[in-house]
Amino acid sequence: MSRLRGRWLPLTVLVGALAALIVSVAWVAGSGFERTGPTAMTGSLARDGPVRNLADADRAAERFASRWNLHAGEVMQFSKNYYAELLDAHGKHATEVLVEPGSGAVHLEYGPAMMWNTAYGMTPGRAPSRAAAIGPDRAVRIADQWLRDHRSGLHAAQPDAFPGYYTLHTLRDGHIVGMLSVNATTGDVWYHTWHGRFLRMSPAMDR
């Protein structure tokens, strides 16, 4: 009998360890936020019910932003989601988030906000492979060239500078259609394909 207990002991310890790991993972997932670096922004704000208009989206983005000592700026409504810029205490662009219309969940935007943002992305504080050398005027030229090659009839508006990249509205006949981003170091272009059709927007609201 003692020999049998000896055989089961390692398995019992393993099962206990796995159970503890599952509980800890569930706790982190339930919290909605996880810091993976000095200011890394991951996870999402808990669902708070349907978002029906720009004011609802602004409030949801503001609640998310407050966790990081930021505040919401420009808010846009698309057919698939709401988009909001987050600004720091000095009014500089910090990062970008999406607000899900059905649930009200808020999370970091896909693409550049996750992968290129050197302050609030997935790997904040990383050193670029070479110094950022692309200014805003050149970012517009890069964006316009990309649009000529891939989205005929569109051109880029003036850029908003985020840490490590620029985001620009795309225009057709002076009207907003969508947006794209330009990496400030490499000049790579990332078109935001996840928004759907542009509907309306509002500037930063009074706080």
TORPA-4810 file (N, C-alpha, C, O; in nm, 3 decimals):
<nodes>
NODE_1_0.084_-0.121_0.000_0.000_0.000_0.000_0.086_0.125_0.000_0.057_0.220_-0.072_M
NODE_2_0.194_0.126_0.082_0.282_0.243_0.086_0.348_0.265_-0.050_0.372_0.378_-0.091_S
NODE_3_0.377_0.151_-0.122_0.437_0.164_-0.253_0.339_0.230_-0.350_0.379_0.311_-0.435_R
NODE_4_0.212_0.197_-0.338_0.108_0.253_-0.425_0.093_0.403_-0.399_0.078_0.484_-0.491_L
NODE_5_0.095_0.439_-0.267_0.087_0.581_-0.235_0.204_0.658_-0.295_0.188_0.770_-0.343_R
NODE_6_0.321_0.596_-0.291_0.439_0.662_-0.346_0.426_0.689_-0.494_0.477_0.789_-0.544_G
NODE_7_0.356_0.598_-0.565_0.338_0.618_-0.709_0.240_0.731_-0.738_0.257_0.804_-0.835_R
NODE_8_0.137_0.747_-0.653_0.033_0.847_-0.677_0.073_0.986_-0.630_0.015_1.085_-0.675_W
NODE_9_0.171_0.994_-0.540_0.206_1.124_-0.485_0.249_1.225_-0.590_0.200_1.338_-0.588_L
NODE_10_0.340_1.191_-0.684_0.378_1.290_-0.786_0.259_1.337_-0.869_0.250_1.455_-0.902_P
NODE_11_0.168_1.243_-0.902_0.051_1.280_-0.981_-0.038_1.377_-0.904_-0.092_1.472_-0.961_L
NODE_12_-0.054_1.352_-0.773_-0.137_1.441_-0.690_-0.078_1.581_-0.685_-0.150_1.680_-0.694_T
NODE_13_0.054_1.587_-0.669_0.121_1.718_-0.667_0.103_1.791_-0.799_0.079_1.911_-0.802_V
NODE_14_0.114_1.716_-0.910_0.099_1.776_-1.043_-0.041_1.831_-1.063_-0.059_1.941_-1.114_L
NODE_15_-0.142_1.751_-1.023_-0.281_1.795_-1.037_-0.305_1.921_-0.954_-0.372_2.014_-1.000_V
NODE_16_-0.252_1.925_-0.833_-0.269_2.043_-0.749_-0.205_2.166_-0.809_-0.261_2.276_-0.804_G
NODE_17_-0.087_2.148_-0.867_-0.017_2.260_-0.930_-0.094_2.314_-1.049_-0.106_2.435_-1.068_A
NODE_18_-0.148_2.221_-1.131_-0.227_2.263_-1.247_-0.352_2.338_-1.204_-0.390_2.437_-1.266_L
NODE_19_-0.417_2.290_-1.098_-0.537_2.357_-1.048_-0.505_2.500_-1.003_-0.581_2.593_-1.031_A
NODE_20_-0.394_2.516_-0.934_-0.354_2.649_-0.889_-0.326_2.740_-1.007_-0.360_2.859_-1.004_A
NODE_21_-0.262_2.684_-1.111_-0.232_2.763_-1.230_-0.359_2.809_-1.299_-0.370_2.924_-1.341_L
NODE_22_-0.457_2.717_-1.311_-0.584_2.752_-1.375_-0.655_2.862_-1.300_-0.710_2.954_-1.361_I
NODE_23_-0.655_2.853_-1.168_-0.720_2.957_-1.087_-0.653_3.092_-1.106_-0.721_3.194_-1.119_V
NODE_24_-0.519_3.092_-1.109_-0.448_3.219_-1.124_-0.472_3.280_-1.260_-0.488_3.401_-1.272_S
NODE_25_-0.475_3.197_-1.366_-0.503_3.246_-1.501_-0.643_3.303_-1.509_-0.664_3.409_-1.568_V
NODE_26_-0.739_3.234_-1.449_-0.877_3.281_-1.449_-0.888_3.415_-1.378_-0.964_3.502_-1.421_A
NODE_27_-0.813_3.433_-1.269_-0.818_3.560_-1.198_-0.764_3.673_-1.283_-0.824_3.781_-1.287_W
NODE_28_-0.651_3.650_-1.352_-0.594_3.754_-1.439_-0.689_3.787_-1.552_-0.710_3.905_-1.583_V
NODE_29_-0.748_3.683_-1.616_-0.840_3.707_-1.726_-0.961_3.784_-1.678_-1.009_3.873_-1.749_A
NODE_30_-1.010_3.752_-1.560_-1.127_3.822_-1.508_-1.100_3.966_-1.473_-1.191_4.049_-1.477_G
NODE_31_-0.977_3.998_-1.440_-0.945_4.135_-1.402_-0.952_4.228_-1.521_-0.977_4.347_-1.505_S
NODE_32_-0.929_4.175_-1.642_-0.940_4.256_-1.763_-0.817_4.335_-1.796_-0.806_4.384_-1.909_G
NODE_33_-0.722_4.352_-1.706_-0.603_4.432_-1.730_-0.480_4.354_-1.687_-0.480_4.283_-1.587_F
NODE_34_-0.375_4.370_-1.765_-0.249_4.304_-1.730_-0.135_4.394_-1.774_-0.132_4.438_-1.889_E
NODE_35_-0.043_4.420_-1.685_0.076_4.497_-1.721_0.185_4.399_-1.762_0.225_4.312_-1.684_R
NODE_36_0.235_4.414_-1.885_0.342_4.328_-1.932_0.473_4.405_-1.946_0.570_4.353_-2.001_T
NODE_37_0.477_4.527_-1.896_0.596_4.608_-1.904_0.572_4.736_-1.828_0.474_4.746_-1.754_G
NODE_38_0.659_4.835_-1.843_0.645_4.959_-1.767_0.508_5.024_-1.784_0.447_5.066_-1.685_P
NODE_39_0.459_5.033_-1.907_0.328_5.092_-1.930_0.248_5.010_-2.031_0.156_5.063_-2.094_T
NODE_40_0.281_4.883_-2.048_0.213_4.801_-2.148_0.064_4.798_-2.121_0.021_4.788_-2.006_A
NODE_41_-0.016_4.807_-2.227_-0.160_4.812_-2.214_-0.218_4.689_-2.282_-0.218_4.680_-2.405_M
NODE_42_-0.269_4.594_-2.203_-0.333_4.476_-2.259_-0.464_4.452_-2.187_-0.494_4.519_-2.088_T
NODE_43_-0.542_4.358_-2.236_-0.671_4.328_-2.175_-0.778_4.423_-2.224_-0.755_4.503_-2.315_G
NODE_44_-0.895_4.415_-2.163_-1.005_4.501_-2.204_-1.087_4.540_-2.082_-1.085_4.472_-1.980_S
NODE_45_-1.160_4.651_-2.095_-1.249_4.694_-1.990_-1.372_4.606_-1.990_-1.425_4.575_-2.097_L
NODE_46_-1.419_4.566_-1.873_-1.536_4.479_-1.864_-1.654_4.539_-1.940_-1.670_4.661_-1.945_A
NODE_47_-1.735_4.451_-1.997_-1.850_4.494_-2.075_-1.945_4.576_-1.987_-1.966_4.546_-1.870_R
NODE_48_-2.001_4.681_-2.047_-2.088_4.770_-1.972_-2.220_4.794_-2.046_-2.285_4.896_-2.024_D
NODE_49_-2.258_4.702_-2.134_-2.384_4.716_-2.207_-2.364_4.782_-2.342_-2.256_4.834_-2.370_G
NODE_50_-2.467_4.780_-2.425_-2.458_4.833_-2.561_-2.416_4.980_-2.566_-2.452_5.059_-2.480_P
NODE_51_-2.339_5.013_-2.669_-2.298_5.151_-2.696_-2.379_5.198_-2.816_-2.368_5.141_-2.925_V
NODE_52_-2.460_5.301_-2.796_-2.557_5.340_-2.898_-2.519_5.467_-2.973_-2.578_5.496_-3.077_R
NODE_53_-2.422_5.543_-2.921_-2.388_5.669_-2.987_-2.247_5.711_-2.946_-2.180_5.644_-2.867_N
NODE_54_-2.203_5.824_-3.003_-2.069_5.872_-2.976_-2.047_5.907_-2.829_-1.938_5.887_-2.775_L
NODE_55_-2.151_5.960_-2.765_-2.137_5.995_-2.623_-2.115_5.871_-2.538_-2.032_5.873_-2.447_A
NODE_56_-2.188_5.762_-2.566_-2.167_5.637_-2.495_-2.025_5.585_-2.516_-1.959_5.541_-2.422_D
NODE_57_-1.979_5.592_-2.642_-1.844_5.544_-2.674_-1.739_5.627_-2.604_-1.640_5.574_-2.555_A
NODE_58_-1.760_5.758_-2.597_-1.666_5.847_-2.528_-1.656_5.810_-2.381_-1.546_5.805_-2.326_D
NODE_59_-1.771_5.785_-2.316_-1.769_5.750_-2.174_-1.697_5.617_-2.151_-1.621_5.603_-2.056_R
NODE_60_-1.722_5.520_-2.239_-1.655_5.390_-2.226_-1.504_5.405_-2.244_-1.426_5.349_-2.167_A
NODE_61_-1.462_5.481_-2.345_-1.319_5.503_-2.369_-1.256_5.579_-2.253_-1.142_5.552_-2.216_A
NODE_62_-1.330_5.673_-2.194_-1.278_5.750_-2.081_-1.254_5.661_-1.960_-1.155_5.677_-1.889_E
NODE_63_-1.346_5.567_-1.936_-1.326_5.475_-1.822_-1.202_5.389_-1.843_-1.125_5.367_-1.749_R
NODE_64_-1.183_5.342_-1.965_-1.065_5.263_-1.997_-0.939_5.348_-1.979_-0.842_5.305_-1.917_F
NODE_65_-0.941_5.469_-2.034_-0.824_5.557_-2.033_-0.781_5.593_-1.891_-0.662_5.609_-1.864_A
NODE_66_-0.879_5.607_-1.801_-0.847_5.652_-1.665_-0.757_5.552_-1.592_-0.684_5.589_-1.500_S
NODE_67_-0.762_5.425_-1.633_-0.674_5.325_-1.570_-0.527_5.354_-1.598_-0.439_5.306_-1.526_R
NODE_68_-0.501_5.432_-1.701_-0.363_5.458_-1.743_-0.327_5.606_-1.733_-0.229_5.652_-1.791_W
NODE_69_-0.410_5.681_-1.656_-0.388_5.825_-1.641_-0.392_5.897_-1.775_-0.317_5.992_-1.798_N
NODE_70_-0.479_5.851_-1.863_-0.501_5.912_-1.993_-0.646_5.959_-2.000_-0.724_5.935_-1.908_L
NODE_71_-0.682_6.027_-2.110_-0.821_6.064_-2.131_-0.855_6.050_-2.279_-0.766_6.052_-2.364_H
NODE_72_-0.983_6.037_-2.308_-1.029_6.016_-2.445_-1.024_6.146_-2.524_-1.055_6.253_-2.471_A
NODE_73_-0.986_6.134_-2.651_-0.986_6.248_-2.741_-1.093_6.229_-2.848_-1.210_6.210_-2.817_G
NODE_74_-1.052_6.234_-2.973_-1.144_6.218_-3.085_-1.210_6.080_-3.083_-1.143_5.979_-3.060_E
NODE_75_-1.339_6.077_-3.107_-1.415_5.952_-3.112_-1.481_5.941_-3.249_-1.537_6.038_-3.300_V
NODE_76_-1.475_5.822_-3.309_-1.533_5.799_-3.441_-1.624_5.677_-3.437_-1.599_5.581_-3.363_M
NODE_77_-1.729_5.682_-3.515_-1.820_5.568_-3.527_-1.809_5.508_-3.666_-1.821_5.577_-3.767_Q
NODE_78_-1.786_5.377_-3.669_-1.784_5.301_-3.794_-1.895_5.196_-3.789_-1.960_5.178_-3.686_F
NODE_79_-1.916_5.129_-3.899_-2.024_5.031_-3.904_-1.994_4.908_-3.818_-2.087_4.836_-3.780_S
NODE_80_-1.866_4.882_-3.788_-1.830_4.764_-3.710_-1.790_4.795_-3.566_-1.797_4.707_-3.480_K
NODE_81_-1.747_4.917_-3.540_-1.701_4.950_-3.405_-1.690_5.100_-3.388_-1.707_5.177_-3.483_N
NODE_82_-1.662_5.141_-3.264_-1.625_5.279_-3.235_-1.474_5.282_-3.213_-1.413_5.187_-3.165_Y
NODE_83_-1.416_5.395_-3.250_-1.272_5.416_-3.236_-1.250_5.541_-3.152_-1.323_5.639_-3.166_Y
NODE_84_-1.148_5.539_-3.065_-1.116_5.657_-2.986_-0.966_5.673_-2.972_-0.893_5.576_-2.952_A
NODE_85_-0.920_5.798_-2.983_-0.782_5.830_-2.949_-0.773_5.851_-2.798_-0.865_5.905_-2.737_E
NODE_86_-0.664_5.808_-2.739_-0.637_5.838_-2.600_-0.520_5.936_-2.593_-0.420_5.920_-2.661_L
NODE_87_-0.535_6.037_-2.509_-0.436_6.144_-2.496_-0.376_6.144_-2.356_-0.439_6.101_-2.260_L
NODE_88_-0.253_6.194_-2.346_-0.192_6.205_-2.214_-0.228_6.338_-2.149_-0.306_6.415_-2.205_D
NODE_89_-0.171_6.366_-2.033_-0.207_6.486_-1.958_-0.169_6.615_-2.030_-0.223_6.722_-2.000_A
NODE_90_-0.076_6.604_-2.127_-0.033_6.721_-2.203_-0.107_6.734_-2.335_-0.077_6.822_-2.415_H
NODE_91_-0.203_6.645_-2.359_-0.280_6.650_-2.483_-0.212_6.581_-2.600_-0.260_6.590_-2.713_G
NODE_92_-0.103_6.510_-2.575_-0.034_6.438_-2.682_-0.101_6.302_-2.704_-0.154_6.242_-2.611_K
NODE_93_-0.097_6.256_-2.828_-0.158_6.128_-2.860_-0.080_6.013_-2.797_0.041_6.002_-2.815_H
NODE_94_-0.149_5.929_-2.723_-0.085_5.817_-2.653_-0.108_5.685_-2.726_-0.012_5.615_-2.758_A
NODE_95_-0.233_5.652_-2.753_-0.265_5.527_-2.822_-0.408_5.532_-2.873_-0.475_5.635_-2.864_T
NODE_96_-0.455_5.419_-2.927_-0.586_5.411_-2.990_-0.660_5.288_-2.937_-0.599_5.184_-2.915_E
NODE_97_-0.791_5.301_-2.918_-0.871_5.188_-2.868_-0.996_5.171_-2.953_-1.038_5.261_-3.026_V
NODE_98_-1.055_5.052_-2.940_-1.182_5.021_-3.004_-1.286_4.996_-2.896_-1.255_4.940_-2.790_L
NODE_99_-1.409_5.037_-2.922_-1.522_5.012_-2.834_-1.622_4.926_-2.911_-1.668_4.965_-3.019_V
NODE_100_-1.656_4.809_-2.857_-1.748_4.719_-2.924_-1.892_4.766_-2.903_-1.935_4.782_-2.789_E
NODE_101_-1.968_4.787_-3.011_-2.104_4.843_-2.997_-2.199_4.754_-2.917_-2.277_4.805_-2.836_P
NODE_102_-2.194_4.623_-2.937_-2.290_4.535_-2.872_-2.269_4.518_-2.723_-2.365_4.512_-2.646_G
NODE_103_-2.143_4.510_-2.682_-2.112_4.480_-2.542_-2.060_4.599_-2.463_-2.069_4.600_-2.341_S
NODE_104_-2.006_4.697_-2.532_-1.941_4.809_-2.463_-1.799_4.780_-2.420_-1.737_4.865_-2.356_G
NODE_105_-1.746_4.663_-2.453_-1.608_4.630_-2.417_-1.511_4.724_-2.489_-1.532_4.759_-2.605_A
NODE_106_-1.405_4.764_-2.419_-1.302_4.852_-2.474_-1.170_4.779_-2.471_-1.134_4.718_-2.370_V
NODE_107_-1.096_4.786_-2.581_-0.964_4.721_-2.584_-0.873_4.798_-2.678_-0.918_4.876_-2.761_H
NODE_108_-0.744_4.773_-2.663_-0.644_4.835_-2.749_-0.673_4.799_-2.894_-0.708_4.686_-2.925_L
NODE_109_-0.657_4.898_-2.982_-0.684_4.872_-3.123_-0.585_4.770_-3.180_-0.472_4.760_-3.134_E
NODE_110_-0.631_4.696_-3.280_-0.545_4.600_-3.348_-0.433_4.675_-3.422_-0.437_4.797_-3.438_Y
NODE_111_-0.335_4.599_-3.467_-0.235_4.653_-3.558_-0.135_4.747_-3.493_-0.070_4.709_-3.394_G
NODE_112_-0.120_4.869_-3.546_-0.015_4.960_-3.500_-0.018_4.989_-3.351_0.088_4.996_-3.288_P
NODE_113_-0.136_5.008_-3.292_-0.143_5.039_-3.149_-0.083_4.927_-3.065_-0.023_4.952_-2.961_A
NODE_114_-0.098_4.804_-3.111_-0.039_4.690_-3.040_0.108_4.669_-3.075_0.191_4.647_-2.987_M
NODE_115_0.139_4.676_-3.206_0.269_4.630_-3.253_0.373_4.741_-3.271_0.493_4.714_-3.262_M
NODE_116_0.329_4.864_-3.297_0.424_4.971_-3.326_0.436_5.073_-3.213_0.535_5.147_-3.207_W
NODE_117_0.339_5.079_-3.125_0.340_5.182_-3.021_0.452_5.152_-2.921_0.450_5.049_-2.854_N
NODE_118_0.548_5.243_-2.912_0.667_5.219_-2.829_0.647_5.257_-2.683_0.737_5.238_-2.601_T
NODE_119_0.530_5.309_-2.648_0.502_5.344_-2.509_0.390_5.260_-2.449_0.399_5.221_-2.332_A
NODE_120_0.285_5.231_-2.526_0.169_5.160_-2.472_0.138_5.032_-2.548_0.032_4.973_-2.526_Y
NODE_121_0.226_4.987_-2.635_0.202_4.867_-2.712_0.237_4.740_-2.635_0.253_4.743_-2.513_G
NODE_122_0.248_4.630_-2.708_0.273_4.500_-2.646_0.413_4.491_-2.585_0.434_4.416_-2.490_M
NODE_123_0.508_4.566_-2.640_0.646_4.564_-2.587_0.694_4.708_-2.569_0.777_4.754_-2.647_T
NODE_124_0.644_4.780_-2.468_0.680_4.920_-2.450_0.826_4.939_-2.413_0.887_4.853_-2.349_P
NODE_125_0.880_5.052_-2.455_1.016_5.085_-2.417_1.122_5.013_-2.498_1.241_5.025_-2.470_G
NODE_126_1.079_4.937_-2.600_1.179_4.867_-2.680_1.257_4.967_-2.764_1.201_5.067_-2.809_R
NODE_127_1.384_4.942_-2.784_1.467_5.030_-2.864_1.443_5.003_-3.011_1.450_4.886_-3.052_A
NODE_128_1.416_5.103_-3.095_1.400_5.080_-3.238_1.529_5.036_-3.301_1.638_5.063_-3.249_P
NODE_129_1.517_4.966_-3.414_1.637_4.917_-3.481_1.722_5.032_-3.532_1.844_5.019_-3.544_S
NODE_130_1.659_5.145_-3.564_1.732_5.265_-3.600_1.647_5.385_-3.561_1.527_5.373_-3.539_R
NODE_131_1.710_5.500_-3.553_1.640_5.619_-3.505_1.521_5.651_-3.595_1.529_5.638_-3.718_A
NODE_132_1.411_5.692_-3.534_1.294_5.734_-3.611_1.330_5.856_-3.693_1.370_5.958_-3.638_A
NODE_133_1.316_5.844_-3.824_1.361_5.952_-3.912_1.249_6.005_-4.000_1.274_6.093_-4.083_A
NODE_134_1.129_5.955_-3.984_1.018_5.994_-4.071_0.934_6.100_-4.001_0.873_6.074_-3.898_I
NODE_135_0.932_6.219_-4.058_0.853_6.328_-4.003_0.711_6.323_-4.058_0.681_6.241_-4.143_G
NODE_136_0.623_6.411_-4.010_0.483_6.408_-4.051_0.461_6.433_-4.200_0.376_6.368_-4.260_P
NODE_137_0.537_6.525_-4.260_0.520_6.552_-4.404_0.555_6.430_-4.488_0.485_6.396_-4.583_D
NODE_138_0.664_6.365_-4.449_0.703_6.244_-4.523_0.603_6.132_-4.500_0.577_6.053_-4.591_R
NODE_139_0.546_6.126_-4.380_0.443_6.024_-4.354_0.324_6.042_-4.446_0.267_5.943_-4.493_A
NODE_140_0.285_6.166_-4.472_0.174_6.192_-4.565_0.212_6.146_-4.705_0.130_6.084_-4.774_V
NODE_141_0.333_6.175_-4.749_0.376_6.133_-4.883_0.377_5.981_-4.894_0.335_5.925_-4.996_R
NODE_142_0.426_5.914_-4.791_0.427_5.766_-4.791_0.285_5.712_-4.798_0.256_5.620_-4.873_I
NODE_143_0.197_5.771_-4.718_0.057_5.726_-4.716_-0.009_5.748_-4.851_-0.080_5.660_-4.901_A
NODE_144_0.014_5.866_-4.912_-0.047_5.894_-5.041_0.003_5.798_-5.150_-0.074_5.754_-5.235_D
NODE_145_0.133_5.767_-5.145_0.185_5.672_-5.244_0.123_5.535_-5.226_0.088_5.469_-5.324_Q
NODE_146_0.109_5.492_-5.102_0.047_5.362_-5.075_-0.098_5.361_-5.123_-0.143_5.262_-5.182_W
NODE_147_-0.170_5.469_-5.098_-0.310_5.476_-5.141_-0.321_5.477_-5.294_-0.412_5.415_-5.349_L
NODE_148_-0.231_5.545_-5.361_-0.233_5.542_-5.509_-0.215_5.400_-5.560_-0.275_5.361_-5.661_R
NODE_149_-0.132_5.323_-5.492_-0.104_5.186_-5.535_-0.212_5.086_-5.495_-0.232_4.986_-5.564_D
NODE_150_-0.282_5.112_-5.383_-0.371_5.010_-5.328_-0.516_5.053_-5.309_-0.605_4.968_-5.302_H
NODE_151_-0.543_5.183_-5.300_-0.679_5.234_-5.279_-0.700_5.355_-5.368_-0.703_5.469_-5.321_R
NODE_152_-0.714_5.330_-5.495_-0.723_5.437_-5.593_-0.838_5.532_-5.559_-0.947_5.489_-5.522_S
NODE_153_-0.812_5.662_-5.571_-0.914_5.763_-5.544_-0.910_5.818_-5.403_-0.981_5.913_-5.372_G
NODE_154_-0.827_5.760_-5.317_-0.816_5.808_-5.180_-0.685_5.885_-5.162_-0.587_5.862_-5.233_L
NODE_155_-0.685_5.977_-5.067_-0.560_6.042_-5.027_-0.561_6.063_-4.876_-0.665_6.049_-4.812_H
NODE_156_-0.445_6.096_-4.820_-0.428_6.101_-4.675_-0.446_6.242_-4.622_-0.407_6.340_-4.686_A
NODE_157_-0.507_6.250_-4.505_-0.518_6.377_-4.432_-0.392_6.398_-4.350_-0.298_6.318_-4.358_A
NODE_158_-0.389_6.504_-4.270_-0.273_6.532_-4.185_-0.263_6.424_-4.076_-0.365_6.376_-4.026_Q
NODE_159_-0.141_6.388_-4.038_-0.123_6.277_-3.944_-0.134_6.318_-3.798_-0.106_6.432_-3.761_P
NODE_160_-0.176_6.222_-3.716_-0.165_6.233_-3.570_-0.046_6.148_-3.528_-0.036_6.031_-3.566_D
NODE_161_0.045_6.207_-3.451_0.168_6.136_-3.411_0.146_6.062_-3.281_0.117_6.122_-3.178_A
NODE_162_0.161_5.930_-3.286_0.159_5.843_-3.169_0.302_5.794_-3.144_0.386_5.807_-3.232_F
NODE_163_0.331_5.740_-3.028_0.467_5.691_-3.002_0.507_5.581_-3.101_0.457_5.469_-3.094_P
NODE_164_0.597_5.614_-3.193_0.648_5.515_-3.287_0.578_5.511_-3.422_0.624_5.440_-3.511_G
NODE_165_0.469_5.585_-3.439_0.398_5.579_-3.567_0.301_5.697_-3.581_0.277_5.771_-3.486_Y
NODE_166_0.247_5.711_-3.701_0.145_5.811_-3.729_0.016_5.741_-3.773_0.021_5.635_-3.836_Y
NODE_167_-0.097_5.800_-3.740_-0.225_5.754_-3.795_-0.288_5.869_-3.871_-0.290_5.983_-3.824_T
NODE_168_-0.339_5.838_-3.991_-0.394_5.939_-4.081_-0.532_5.896_-4.128_-0.552_5.778_-4.158_L
NODE_169_-0.627_5.989_-4.135_-0.754_5.961_-4.198_-0.732_5.947_-4.349_-0.648_6.016_-4.407_H
NODE_170_-0.807_5.858_-4.411_-0.808_5.849_-4.557_-0.934_5.919_-4.608_-1.042_5.903_-4.553_T
NODE_171_-0.918_5.996_-4.716_-1.024_6.081_-4.767_-1.058_6.049_-4.912_-0.971_6.011_-4.990_L
NODE_172_-1.185_6.065_-4.946_-1.229_6.063_-5.085_-1.315_6.187_-5.107_-1.418_6.204_-5.042_R
NODE_173_-1.272_6.273_-5.197_-1.342_6.400_-5.224_-1.360_6.481_-5.095_-1.464_6.543_-5.075_D
NODE_174_-1.260_6.479_-5.010_-1.263_6.557_-4.888_-1.340_6.496_-4.774_-1.351_6.557_-4.667_G
NODE_175_-1.395_6.377_-4.792_-1.474_6.311_-4.687_-1.399_6.189_-4.633_-1.336_6.116_-4.709_H
NODE_176_-1.406_6.169_-4.503_-1.336_6.057_-4.440_-1.394_5.924_-4.487_-1.516_5.906_-4.493_I
NODE_177_-1.306_5.833_-4.520_-1.343_5.697_-4.561_-1.295_5.596_-4.457_-1.368_5.504_-4.419_V
NODE_178_-1.172_5.614_-4.411_-1.114_5.520_-4.315_-0.987_5.579_-4.258_-0.977_5.701_-4.240_G
NODE_179_-0.889_5.492_-4.229_-0.762_5.541_-4.176_-0.652_5.438_-4.200_-0.677_5.320_-4.223_M
NODE_180_-0.530_5.488_-4.194_-0.413_5.402_-4.203_-0.305_5.458_-4.112_-0.315_5.570_-4.064_L
NODE_181_-0.201_5.377_-4.089_-0.090_5.419_-4.005_0.042_5.400_-4.079_0.055_5.312_-4.164_S
NODE_182_0.139_5.484_-4.045_0.273_5.479_-4.104_0.374_5.467_-3.991_0.374_5.547_-3.898_V
NODE_183_0.459_5.366_-3.999_0.563_5.347_-3.897_0.666_5.458_-3.908_0.717_5.485_-4.016_N
NODE_184_0.696_5.525_-3.796_0.785_5.641_-3.797_0.931_5.604_-3.815_1.014_5.693_-3.838_A
NODE_185_0.964_5.477_-3.806_1.102_5.434_-3.824_1.124_5.367_-3.959_1.220_5.397_-4.030_T
NODE_186_1.032_5.275_-3.995_1.052_5.196_-4.117_0.976_5.250_-4.238_1.013_5.220_-4.351_T
NODE_187_0.871_5.329_-4.215_0.788_5.374_-4.325_0.685_5.272_-4.370_0.616_5.294_-4.469_G
NODE_188_0.674_5.161_-4.298_0.573_5.061_-4.332_0.433_5.121_-4.314_0.412_5.208_-4.229_D
NODE_189_0.338_5.074_-4.395_0.200_5.122_-4.391_0.109_5.009_-4.345_0.123_4.895_-4.389_V
NODE_190_0.016_5.042_-4.257_-0.081_4.943_-4.207_-0.220_5.005_-4.223_-0.256_5.097_-4.149_W
NODE_191_-0.298_4.955_-4.318_-0.433_5.005_-4.340_-0.528_4.943_-4.239_-0.522_4.822_-4.215_Y
NODE_192_-0.615_5.023_-4.179_-0.709_4.975_-4.077_-0.830_4.912_-4.146_-0.925_4.982_-4.182_H
NODE_193_-0.826_4.782_-4.163_-0.931_4.712_-4.237_-1.047_4.667_-4.149_-1.145_4.612_-4.199_T
NODE_194_-1.038_4.689_-4.018_-1.132_4.628_-3.924_-1.248_4.719_-3.886_-1.334_4.678_-3.807_W
NODE_195_-1.254_4.841_-3.939_-1.356_4.935_-3.895_-1.489_4.921_-3.968_-1.595_4.942_-3.909_H
NODE_196_-1.485_4.887_-4.095_-1.607_4.894_-4.175_-1.627_5.033_-4.230_-1.530_5.107_-4.247_G
NODE_197_-1.750_5.070_-4.256_-1.783_5.199_-4.319_-1.784_5.311_-4.215_-1.840_5.296_-4.107_R
NODE_198_-1.721_5.424_-4.249_-1.722_5.539_-4.159_-1.861_5.601_-4.155_-1.926_5.618_-4.258_F
NODE_199_-1.906_5.636_-4.032_-2.039_5.696_-4.015_-2.032_5.840_-3.968_-2.086_5.929_-4.033_L
NODE_200_-1.966_5.865_-3.856_-1.960_6.000_-3.800_-1.848_6.009_-3.697_-1.789_5.908_-3.659_R
NODE_201_-1.820_6.131_-3.654_-1.714_6.150_-3.556_-1.743_6.272_-3.472_-1.825_6.356_-3.508_M
NODE_202_-1.674_6.282_-3.359_-1.684_6.401_-3.274_-1.544_6.436_-3.228_-1.460_6.347_-3.215_S
NODE_203_-1.515_6.564_-3.203_-1.385_6.602_-3.147_-1.379_6.564_-3.001_-1.474_6.509_-2.946_P
NODE_204_-1.267_6.594_-2.937_-1.255_6.568_-2.793_-1.367_6.643_-2.720_-1.392_6.760_-2.748_A
NODE_205_-1.432_6.574_-2.628_-1.543_6.634_-2.557_-1.495_6.705_-2.431_-1.390_6.672_-2.377_M
NODE_206_-1.573_6.803_-2.385_-1.538_6.875_-2.264_-1.540_6.781_-2.144_-1.631_6.699_-2.129_D
NODE_207_-1.439_6.793_-2.059_-1.429_6.704_-1.941_-1.476_6.779_-1.817_-1.475_6.724_-1.707_R
</nodes>
